[in-house]
Amino acid sequence: QVQLVESGGGLVQPGGSLRLSCAASGSIFSIGHMVWYRQAPGKERELVAVITGGGSTIYADSVKGRFTISRDNAKNTVYLQMNSLRPEDTAVYYCNAEVNQFVGVRKYWGQGTQVTVSS
């Protein structure tokens, strides 16, 4: 089956940068939308950024101008470059991918990676 493996999280100082990656593997024909979400303790899951199969991007207002989502279709991987990080960016970040399999279309979730922004 398809699985998404996330990496790149960790502890960073305010104003610093971090790059997350999410690689899909398994029975994949192609991947459509790829999405980054985040969830802080006691808060609802929040959409952070979206990149479509055609490369169009959408960002939450809270990260616009600071974060960049990109993808490498050859590697079935989506990235989230995070710059000018703030303490309020602290959360578990999850990737989600719309996977076109030979048996149909299904969305998959990564396991999540912790991002902590603190002095």
C-alpha positions in Angstrom: 0.0 0.0 0.0 0.9 3.6 -0.3 2.7 5.4 2.5 3.9 8.9 3.1 7.0 9.4 5.2 7.7 12.9 6.6 11.0 14.3 7.7 12.8 17.6 8.5 11.0 18.7 11.6 12.8 19.8 14.7 13.6 22.7 17.0 14.5 26.1 15.4 14.9 29.6 16.8 12.4 32.4 15.9 13.4 33.9 12.5 15.0 30.6 11.5 14.2 28.3 8.6 13.3 24.7 8.2 12.4 22.4 5.3 10.0 19.6 5.6 9.7 16.8 3.1 7.1 14.1 2.5 7.9 11.2 0.2 5.2 8.8 -1.1 6.0 5.3 -2.0 4.0 2.2 -3.0 1.5 1.5 -5.8 1.3 4.9 -7.5 0.3 5.8 -11.0 0.5 9.6 -10.3 -0.2 12.1 -7.6 -2.6 15.0 -7.8 -2.9 17.6 -5.0 -0.4 17.5 -2.2 -1.2 19.4 1.0 0.5 20.4 4.2 -1.6 20.7 7.4 -0.6 21.5 10.9 -2.1 21.0 14.3 -1.1 22.7 17.5 -2.1 21.4 21.0 -5.8 22.2 21.7 -6.4 23.6 18.3 -8.1 22.3 15.2 -6.1 21.0 12.2 -5.2 23.9 9.9 -4.5 23.9 6.2 -1.0 25.4 5.6 -0.4 25.1 1.9 -1.6 23.2 -1.2 0.2 22.4 -4.5 -1.9 21.0 -7.3 -0.8 18.4 -9.8 -0.2 21.3 -12.3 2.0 23.2 -9.8 -0.5 25.9 -8.7 -0.1 26.9 -5.1 -2.3 28.1 -2.3 -1.2 29.3 1.1 -2.9 30.1 4.4 -2.8 33.8 5.2 -0.8 33.1 8.3 2.2 31.7 6.3 1.9 33.6 3.1 5.2 35.2 2.1 7.1 33.0 4.5 6.5 29.4 3.4 6.9 27.8 0.0 5.4 24.5 -1.1 7.0 22.6 -4.0 7.1 19.2 -5.4 9.3 16.8 -7.2 7.2 14.4 -9.2 10.1 12.2 -10.2 10.6 11.5 -6.5 6.9 11.6 -5.5 7.9 14.1 -2.9 6.4 17.4 -1.6 8.4 20.0 0.3 7.6 22.8 2.6 10.3 25.5 2.9 9.6 27.5 6.1 11.3 30.8 6.6 11.0 33.6 9.2 9.6 31.1 11.6 7.5 32.3 14.6 6.6 30.6 17.9 3.0 30.4 16.6 4.2 28.1 13.8 4.9 25.4 16.5 2.7 22.4 15.6 2.8 18.9 14.3 2.9 19.1 10.5 1.2 16.5 8.4 1.3 15.9 4.6 -1.6 14.6 2.6 -1.5 13.4 -1.0 -4.2 12.6 -3.5 -2.8 9.4 -5.0 -4.0 8.0 -8.3 -3.6 4.3 -8.1 -4.4 1.6 -10.7 -7.5 0.7 -8.6 -8.7 4.3 -8.1 -8.0 7.5 -6.2 -7.4 7.8 -2.5 -5.9 10.4 -0.1 -3.1 9.3 2.3 -1.7 11.0 5.4 1.9 11.2 6.6 2.8 10.3 10.2 3.4 13.9 11.2 6.5 15.7 12.1 7.0 18.1 15.1 8.1 21.6 14.4 9.0 23.7 17.5 9.9 27.4 17.2 11.5 28.6 20.4 14.4 30.6 21.8 
